[in-house]
Amino acid sequence: MTFVFENRPRVEDDILEALDYYFLINPKLAEDFLNRLEEAKLTILNSPEGFETKYKSAKTILQKQFPYHIYYLIEENKIVILAVLHAESSEEKIGKI
């Protein structure tokens, strides 16, 4: 089955927040963050059901190199990304996805 990605509105803000943080440390880190994000999305495409259900019915994958989880749902032929959150995010923040 072929899947397409769909981002919930908050995802862009999540990514921009992380990019701002890493860019201040080193612009190369921000670029690496985006590359790891794309790698994680490819991993999801290769095995969408292969990851832990971590919150309600949302599955999650931890990015390589960076402590960020991608929370997603599988809906028919779509992978809906709900959020991109730091691994130490509070339960309250996770609860808002």
Residue pairs with C-beta under 8 A, 6 or more apart in sequence:
1 77
2 77
3 45
3 48
3 74
3 77
3 78
3 79
4 77
4 78
4 79
5 41
5 78
5 79
5 80
5 81
6 78
6 79
6 80
6 81
7 80
7 81
8 80
8 81
8 82
8 83
8 97
10 82
10 83
10 97
11 81
11 82
11 83
11 84
14 83
14 84
14 85
15 34
15 37
15 84
18 33
18 66
18 68
18 84
18 86
19 30
19 33
19 34
22 29
22 30
22 32
22 33
22 66
23 29
23 30
32 65
32 66
33 63
33 66
33 68
36 63
36 64
36 65
36 66
37 63
37 68
37 70
37 84
39 63
39 64
40 61
40 63
40 64
40 70
41 70
43 61
44 51
44 61
44 70
44 72
44 79
45 79
48 59
48 74
48 79
49 59
49 74
51 59
51 60
51 61
52 59
52 60
53 59
53 60
54 60
54 69
54 71
55 71
55 94
55 95
55 97
57 73
58 71
58 72
58 73
58 82
58 97
59 71
59 72
59 73
59 74
60 69
60 70
60 71
60 72
61 69
61 70
61 72
62 68
62 69
62 87
63 69
63 70
67 86
67 87
67 88
68 84
68 85
68 86
68 87
69 84
69 85
69 86
69 87
69 89
70 81
70 83
70 84
71 81
71 82
71 83
71 84
71 85
71 94
71 97
72 79
72 80
72 81
72 82
73 79
73 80
73 82
74 80
82 97
83 94
83 97
85 93
85 94
85 97
